[in-house]
């Protein structure tokens, strides 16, 4: 019996898990019969972990205890506050993955240890590495990371025959990708990709949210954006309205008792038309079509060369998207595969291949970025020390390794600094610096000593770099960590323990010693929340308490500004005592 490997679509809005059984793909349902797990994570009032629908429901009431759309922060060196504790994007994503792992284990009735996870084609090396780390924290070995459009094409190919060039238009909750894919003789080859990691259905929601906030301000003269709880409700109704407008030309938005003004309740009630909504998002749709033409250009194709269009991601249900694509290509987009589930299905097909299942299709993926280094060269007619030298070019099939030769600049040069960039600009400094290192101990020889630089990009899109002195074979190598450092072993174990404690319903045990930056960030989050709460309660306090509260709020703000966290902690304790005795 082959080892079970699951396929996971870790999405911005929803996530799914699928498996190949007897050559067929099954998207696994949870105990409530749902195939899609909302990508919400929260901590309940009793400390229990809430993942999926329970987290989504809590977000409306307690947004400060809940996190959504964490995918947009993958690869960033940030921490998210949830119920007074700080978590990395990897940890929050790991909680979602752990829940999906549990759903799969209940279905197959045995432990699952390996997974294929999908990411947007335009995810950077740092974002892919963070996804892999999230899998490890969740107790999953990530045997392969594949691009979402590629996964969708795999799911599509399983039901089709013949040679086709397909445009995969993937618009999810937080990211957009477009890929030009060739399918022929059981080979799925991605010819080119383009996209935007910060464009998706969340941005569509935000346009409706702004419309609703402006409406309330115009009707009642108040700014509801100041209340996180009210805005959580507004976000929920905006998303529901967006979905409704996919199937009907008008939607009625009614939300009672949003907030009070001078003791009177404020209600939200208005009608939104599909025409108005599509006008709001027109600039975003235009941006996706620009990316479509960039991808076509990268594949050396025109719109007339495309045989079929495959829509991926729930946001593609917006009618304007299919209409604009039809206008551009004169090809009706295919809708015979569920756009919310096809990515998970493709991940399961890839997982089945790796596990030795009898599944058709061979996958050929490409890199969506150009990687290279900087060197002295001519730019705009002048010698420039940071001329970008591409080594691996955008849309090169994966895996790939490329080597370029460089030369020392002066006699006796015994060390060289190497910087690796991601981007397309001729000026390296306008591209993204993803890693750098120094090679020391070169031979004491005249200028022109040959140094070879090798870049290896694996099937997961992770970049490995090595530099070698040609004559001696002396080599220095690194794996690019991009903008975020990889978790150290101790950090990884700590993250696993934190996530496992949440699932076990155990109160988190904070480490006795935290690094200054993490501890300071945690103090800032708690202090600002406490000060905000106190400011709202000033009117209810006695004159004496009010004076003390104002003084403590000022001390907290001053301490945060000067990073005097000991003073901030002291002021927080005193302020918390006052709020407690106010019976709040």
C-alpha positions in Angstrom: 0.0 0.0 0.0 1.4 3.4 -1.0 2.0 6.0 1.7 -0.8 8.5 2.0 0.1 12.0 0.8 -2.6 14.7 0.9 -3.1 17.7 -1.3 -3.8 21.1 0.4 -5.0 24.4 -1.0 -4.0 26.8 1.7 -6.2 29.8 0.7 -6.6 33.3 1.8 -10.4 33.0 2.3 -10.9 29.2 2.4 -8.7 26.1 2.5 -9.3 22.6 1.4 -7.8 19.1 1.6 -8.0 16.4 -1.0 -6.8 12.9 -1.7 -6.4 10.4 -4.6 -8.3 7.2 -4.1 -8.2 4.4 -6.8 -7.1 7.0 -9.4 -9.9 9.5 -8.5 -9.7 12.7 -6.5 -11.8 13.2 -3.4 -12.1 16.6 -1.7 -12.5 15.6 1.9 -15.5 16.9 3.9 -15.3 17.7 7.6 -17.7 16.2 10.2 -20.3 18.8 9.3 -20.2 17.9 5.6 -18.3 21.0 4.5 -15.5 20.8 1.8 -14.2 24.3 2.4 -12.6 25.4 5.7 -12.8 29.2 6.2 -9.3 30.4 6.8 -10.1 32.0 10.1 -8.3 31.2 13.4 -9.4 32.5 16.8 -9.2 31.8 20.5 -12.5 31.5 22.4 -13.3 33.2 25.7 -12.4 29.9 27.5 -9.0 29.6 25.7 -10.2 27.0 23.2 -8.9 27.2 19.6 -11.5 28.1 16.9 -10.6 27.1 13.4 -12.8 27.6 10.3 -16.5 28.3 10.7 -16.3 28.9 14.5 -13.5 31.3 14.0 -15.4 33.1 11.2 -18.4 33.4 13.4 -16.4 34.8 16.4 -14.7 37.4 14.1 -18.0 39.3 13.9 -18.2 39.6 17.7 -14.5 39.5 18.8 -12.2 40.6 16.0 -9.4 41.1 18.5 -9.5 37.4 19.3 -9.6 36.3 15.6 -7.2 36.4 12.6 -8.3 36.1 8.9 -6.5 36.3 5.6 -3.1 35.3 7.1 -1.9 34.2 3.7 -1.4 37.9 2.8 1.3 38.1 5.5 3.2 34.9 4.7 6.9 35.7 4.2 6.7 38.9 6.2 8.7 39.3 9.5 5.6 40.3 11.5 3.6 39.1 14.4 -0.2 39.0 14.7 -2.0 39.7 17.9 -4.7 37.2 18.8 -6.4 37.4 22.2 -3.4 39.2 23.7 -0.7 36.8 22.4 1.5 37.3 19.4 1.9 34.7 16.6 3.9 34.5 13.5 2.1 34.0 10.1 3.6 30.5 10.0 2.0 29.6 13.3 -1.5 30.8 12.3 -1.2 29.0 8.9 0.0 25.9 10.8 -3.2 25.9 12.9 -5.2 25.8 9.6 -3.0 23.1 8.2 -3.3 21.1 11.4 -7.1 21.3 11.2 -7.0 20.1 7.6 -4.6 17.3 8.6 -7.1 16.2 11.3 -10.0 16.2 8.8 -7.9 14.0 6.4 -6.9 11.6 9.2 -10.5 11.2 10.3 -11.4 10.3 6.7 -8.6 7.8 6.0 -8.7 6.5 9.6 -4.9 6.6 10.0 -2.2 9.2 10.7 -1.1 11.5 7.8 2.4 12.9 7.8 3.0 14.2 4.3 1.4 16.8 2.1 1.6 18.7 -1.2 0.7 22.4 -0.6 -0.2 24.9 -3.2 0.9 28.6 -3.3 0.3 31.4 -5.8 2.6 31.3 -8.8 3.9 34.7 -7.9 4.8 33.8 -4.3 8.4 34.7 -3.5 11.1 32.4 -2.1 10.4 33.8 1.4 6.7 33.2 1.1 7.2 29.6 -0.1 9.7 29.0 2.7 7.2 30.3 5.3 4.6 27.9 3.8 7.0 25.0 4.2 7.7 26.1 7.8 3.9 26.3 8.5 3.6 22.7 7.3 6.4 21.5 9.6 4.9 23.3 12.6 1.6 21.5 11.8 3.4 18.1 11.8 3.4 17.7 8.0 6.4 17.0 5.8 5.8 19.2 2.7 7.0 16.9 0.0 6.3 19.4 -2.8 5.1 23.0 -3.1 3.3 23.7 -6.5 1.8 26.8 -8.0 -2.0 27.1 -7.8 -2.6 27.7 -11.5 -0.5 24.6 -12.2 -2.6 22.6 -9.7 -5.8 23.8 -11.4 -4.4 22.8 -14.8 -3.6 19.3 -13.4 -7.2 18.9 -12.2 -8.5 20.1 -15.6 -6.2 17.8 -17.6 -7.5 14.8 -15.7 -10.8 15.2 -17.6 -9.6 16.3 -21.0 -7.6 14.9 -23.9 -5.6 16.4 -26.8 -3.3 19.3 -27.3 -4.4 22.7 -25.9 -3.0 26.0 -24.8 -4.9 27.1 -21.7 -5.1 30.4 -19.9 -5.5 29.8 -16.1 -7.0 32.9 -14.5 -6.7 32.5 -10.8 -8.3 35.1 -8.6 -8.6 34.1 -5.0 -9.3 35.9 -1.8 -5.9 37.6 -1.4 -3.8 36.8 -4.5 -4.1 36.9 -8.3 -2.1 34.7 -10.8 -2.4 34.1 -14.4 -0.6 31.3 -16.2 -0.3 30.2 -19.8 -0.3 26.4 -19.8 0.3 23.9 -22.6 -1.3 20.4 -22.2 -0.1 17.7 -24.6 0.4 13.9 -24.3 0.0 13.8 -20.5 2.4 16.7 -20.1 1.2 19.9 -18.3 3.8 22.6 -19.1 3.5 26.1 -17.7 4.8 28.4 -20.4 4.6 31.7 -18.4 3.1 33.2 -15.3 2.4 36.7 -13.9 0.3 38.1 -11.1 0.0 40.1 -7.9 0.3 38.8 -4.4 -1.7 41.7 -3.0 -4.8 41.6 -5.2 -7.9 39.5 -4.6 -11.4 39.1 -3.3 -10.5 40.9 -0.1 -9.9 44.0 -2.2 -13.3 43.6 -3.8 -14.8 43.4 -0.3 -12.9 46.5 0.7 -14.5 48.5 -2.0 -18.0 47.5 -0.8 -16.9 48.2 2.8 -15.9 51.7 1.9 -19.2 52.3 0.1 -21.1 51.2 3.3 -18.9 53.2 5.6 -19.4 56.3 3.4 -23.2 55.7 3.3 -23.4 55.6 7.1 -21.3 58.7 7.4 -23.5 60.5 4.9 -26.8 59.4 6.6 -25.8 59.7 10.2 -22.6 61.9 10.3 -20.6 59.2 12.2 -17.5 57.2 11.3 -18.1 53.6 12.1 -14.6 52.7 11.0 -13.4 53.6 14.5 -15.0 50.5 15.9 -13.3 47.2 15.2 -16.4 45.2 16.1 -18.7 47.2 13.9 -16.2 46.9 11.0 -16.0 43.1 11.5 -19.8 43.1 10.9 -19.5 45.4 7.9 -16.8 43.2 6.4 -19.0 40.1 6.8 -22.1 41.8 5.1 -19.8 43.2 2.3 -18.5 39.7 1.5 -22.0 38.3 1.5 -23.2 41.1 -0.8 -20.3 40.4 -3.2 -21.2 36.7 -3.4 -24.9 37.5 -3.9 -24.1 39.8 -6.8 -22.5 37.0 -8.6 -25.9 35.5 -9.1 -28.3 38.4 -9.0 -28.3 42.0 -10.3 -29.2 43.6 -6.9 -28.7 42.9 -3.3 -30.3 44.4 -0.2 -27.9 45.0 2.7 -29.6 45.3 6.1 -27.7 45.3 9.3 -29.5 46.5 12.4 -28.1 48.1 15.6 -24.6 48.7 14.1 -23.9 51.4 16.8 -25.5 54.1 18.8 -25.6 57.8 18.2 -26.8 60.0 21.1 -28.6 57.0 22.6 -30.4 56.1 19.4 -29.6 53.0 17.3 -27.9 53.3 13.9 -29.1 50.9 11.3 -27.6 50.1 7.9 -30.0 49.7 5.1 -29.4 50.1 1.3 -29.5 48.4 -2.0 -26.4 47.7 -4.0 -26.5 46.9 -7.7 -24.1 44.7 -9.6 -23.5 47.6 -12.0 -22.3 49.8 -9.0 -20.2 47.0 -7.6 -18.5 46.2 -10.9 -17.8 49.9 -11.3 -16.0 49.9 -7.9 -13.7 47.0 -8.9 -13.1 47.9 -12.6 -9.6 49.1 -11.8 -8.7 45.8 -10.3 -10.1 43.8 -13.2 -8.2 46.1 -15.6 -5.0 45.3 -13.6 -5.6 41.5 -13.9 -6.0 41.8 -17.7 -2.8 43.7 -17.9 -1.1 40.8 -16.1 -2.8 38.4 -18.6 -1.2 40.2 -21.5 2.2 40.2 -19.8 1.9 36.4 -19.3 0.9 36.0 -23.0 3.9 38.0 -24.0 6.2 35.9 -21.8 4.9 32.8 -23.5 5.4 34.4 -27.0 1.7 34.0 -27.7 -1.3 36.2 -28.6 -4.9 36.0 -27.5 -5.8 34.1 -30.6 -3.4 31.3 -29.6 -5.4 30.5 -26.5 -7.8 27.5 -26.9 -9.5 27.6 -23.5 -9.7 29.7 -20.4 -9.9 28.1 -17.0 -11.3 30.1 -14.1 -9.9 29.4 -10.6 -10.8 31.0 -7.3 -14.1 32.0 -5.9 -13.7 35.7 -7.0 -13.9 34.6 -10.6 -17.6 34.1 -10.1 -18.0 37.9 -10.6 -19.7 38.1 -14.0 -17.7 41.0 -15.2 -14.5 38.9 -15.1 -15.9 36.2 -17.5 -17.4 39.0 -19.7 -14.1 40.9 -20.0 -12.1 37.7 -20.7 -14.6 36.7 -23.4 -14.3 40.1 -25.0 -10.5 39.9 -25.0 -10.2 36.2 -26.2 -13.5 35.5 -27.9 -13.4 32.2 -25.9 -16.0 31.4 -23.3 -14.3 30.6 -19.9 -14.8 27.0 -18.7 -16.9 26.7 -15.6 -17.3 22.9 -15.5 -14.8 22.5 -12.6 -15.6 24.1 -9.2 -13.2 27.2 -9.0 -13.0 26.8 -5.3 -12.0 23.2 -5.3 -9.9 22.6 -8.4 -6.6 23.8 -6.8 -7.0 21.3 -4.0 -7.8 18.6 -6.5 -4.7 19.4 -8.5 -2.6 19.3 -5.3 -4.0 15.8 -4.6 -3.2 14.6 -8.1 0.4 15.8 -7.6 0.5 14.1 -4.2 -0.8 10.9 -5.8 1.9 11.0 -8.4 4.6 11.3 -5.7 3.0 8.5 -3.7 3.0 6.2 -6.7 -0.7 6.3 -7.5 -1.8 5.7 -11.0 -2.6 9.2 -12.0 -2.1 10.8 -15.5 -0.2 14.0 -16.3 3.5 14.9 -15.9 4.1 18.4 -14.5 6.4 21.0 -15.9 6.4 24.2 -13.9 8.2 27.5 -14.4 9.7 30.3 -12.2 7.7 33.5 -12.3 10.7 35.6 -11.4 14.2 36.4 -12.8 17.0 35.8 -10.3 20.5 37.3 -10.7 23.3 39.3 -9.2 24.9 42.7 -9.5 28.3 43.5 -11.1 30.1 46.5 -12.6 28.7 47.2 -16.0 27.4 49.8 -18.4 24.0 51.3 -17.6 22.6 54.3 -19.5 25.9 54.9 -21.2 28.0 55.0 -18.0 29.9 52.5 -15.8 27.7 51.5 -12.9 28.7 49.2 -9.9 25.2 47.6 -9.5 24.2 46.5 -13.0 21.8 43.6 -12.8 23.0 40.4 -14.3 20.2 37.8 -14.8 21.2 34.2 -14.2 17.9 32.4 -14.1 15.3 34.1 -16.2 11.6 34.4 -15.7 9.5 31.6 -17.1 12.3 29.1 -17.1 11.1 25.5 -16.5 11.7 24.0 -13.0 13.9 22.6 -11.6 16.7 24.6 -13.1 20.4 25.4 -12.4 22.4 28.1 -14.2 26.0 29.2 -13.8 27.7 32.4 -14.8 31.3 33.5 -14.7 32.5 36.7 -13.0 36.0 38.2 -12.6 37.9 39.9 -9.8 38.3 43.6 -10.3 41.9 44.3 -9.1 45.2 42.6 -8.4 45.3 40.6 -5.1 41.6 40.7 -4.5 41.0 38.0 -1.9 37.3 38.4 -1.2 34.2 39.2 -3.0 30.7 40.2 -1.9 27.8 38.6 -3.7 24.2 39.9 -3.7 21.3 38.0 -5.2 18.3 39.9 -6.5 14.9 39.0 -7.7 13.4 41.2 -10.4 13.5 42.5 -14.0 15.1 46.0 -13.7 18.6 46.6 -15.2 19.5 48.5 -12.1 19.9 45.8 -9.4 19.1 48.3 -6.6 15.6 48.6 -8.1 15.0 44.9 -7.7 14.4 42.9 -4.5 17.5 41.9 -2.5 16.9 38.3 -1.5 20.2 37.3 0.0 23.9 38.1 0.2 27.2 36.5 1.3 30.9 37.0 1.1 33.6 34.6 -0.3 36.9 35.0 1.4 40.4 33.5 0.9 40.7 33.9 -2.8 44.1 33.4 -4.4 46.5 36.4 -4.4 46.6 36.8 -8.2 46.2 39.5 -10.7 42.7 40.9 -11.6 40.6 38.5 -13.7 40.5 35.6 -11.2 37.4 33.6 -12.3 34.5 33.2 -9.8 31.6 31.1 -11.0 28.1 31.7 -9.5 25.6 28.9 -9.6 21.9 29.4 -8.9 19.7 26.3 -8.3 15.9 26.7 -8.2 14.1 23.5 -7.1 10.6 22.3 -7.8 9.4 24.1 -4.7 10.7 27.4 -6.0 13.4 27.5 -3.2 16.7 29.1 -4.4 20.1 27.7 -3.6 23.2 29.7 -4.4 26.9 28.7 -4.6 30.0 30.6 -5.6 33.3 28.8 -6.5 36.8 30.0 -7.3 37.4 28.2 -10.6 41.0 27.4 -10.3 41.0 26.0 -6.7 37.4 24.8 -6.3 37.0 26.7 -3.1 33.2 27.1 -2.6 30.8 29.0 -0.5 27.1 28.2 -0.6 23.8 29.4 1.0 20.1 28.9 0.7 18.3 32.2 0.2 16.1 33.2 3.1 14.8 36.4 1.4 13.4 39.1 3.6 12.6 36.7 6.5 15.0 34.5 8.2 14.1 30.8 8.5 13.0 29.6 11.9 15.9 28.3 13.9 15.4 24.8 15.4 14.6 26.2 18.8 12.0 28.6 17.3 10.5 25.8 15.3 10.1 23.6 18.4 8.6 26.5 20.3 6.1 27.2 17.5 5.1 23.6 17.4 4.6 23.6 21.2 2.5 26.8 21.1 0.2 25.4 18.3 -0.1 22.0 20.0 -1.0 23.7 23.3 -3.8 25.7 21.5 -5.2 22.5 20.1 -5.0 20.7 23.4 -6.9 23.6 25.1 -4.0 24.3 27.3 -3.2 27.8 28.5 0.0 28.9 26.6 3.2 28.7 28.7 5.2 31.7 27.7 9.0 31.3 27.6 10.8 32.8 30.5 13.1 34.7 28.2 12.1 36.3 25.0 14.1 38.3 22.7 13.8 42.1 23.2 12.1 42.8 19.9 9.4 40.1 20.3 8.8 41.0 24.0 8.6 44.7 23.1 6.2 44.0 20.2 4.0 42.0 22.6 4.0 44.8 25.2 3.1 47.4 22.5 0.1 45.4 21.3 -1.3 44.8 24.9 -0.6 48.4 25.9 -2.3 50.0 23.0 -5.3 47.8 23.5 -5.5 48.6 27.2 -5.2 52.4 26.6 -7.8 52.3 23.9 -10.2 50.5 26.2 -9.5 53.0 29.0 -10.1 56.0 26.7 -13.6 54.6 25.9 -14.4 54.3 29.6 -13.3 57.7 30.7 -16.8 59.2 30.8 -18.0 56.4 33.1 -15.3 56.8 35.7 -15.3 59.0 38.7 -13.4 62.3 38.6 -10.6 60.8 40.7 -10.3 57.7 38.6 -10.6 59.7 35.4 -7.6 61.8 36.4 -5.5 58.7 37.3 -6.5 57.0 34.0 -5.6 60.0 31.9 -2.2 60.2 33.6 -1.5 56.5 33.1 -2.6 56.6 29.5 -0.1 59.4 28.9 2.6 57.4 30.6 1.9 54.4 28.5 2.0 56.4 25.3 5.2 58.2 26.3 6.8 54.9 27.3 5.9 53.3 24.0 7.3 56.3 22.1 10.6 56.0 23.9 10.6 52.2 24.1 10.7 52.2 27.9 8.8 49.0 28.2 9.4 48.5 31.9 7.6 51.8 32.6 4.9 50.8 30.2 4.3 47.5 32.0 4.1 49.3 35.4 1.6 51.8 34.1 -0.4 49.0 32.5 -0.7 47.1 35.8 -2.0 50.2 37.6 -4.4 51.0 34.8 -5.7 47.4 34.6 -6.4 47.6 38.4 -8.5 50.7 38.0 -10.5 49.1 35.2 -11.0 46.0 37.3 -12.4 47.9 40.2 -14.7 49.8 37.9 -16.2 46.4 37.4 -15.4 46.4 33.7 
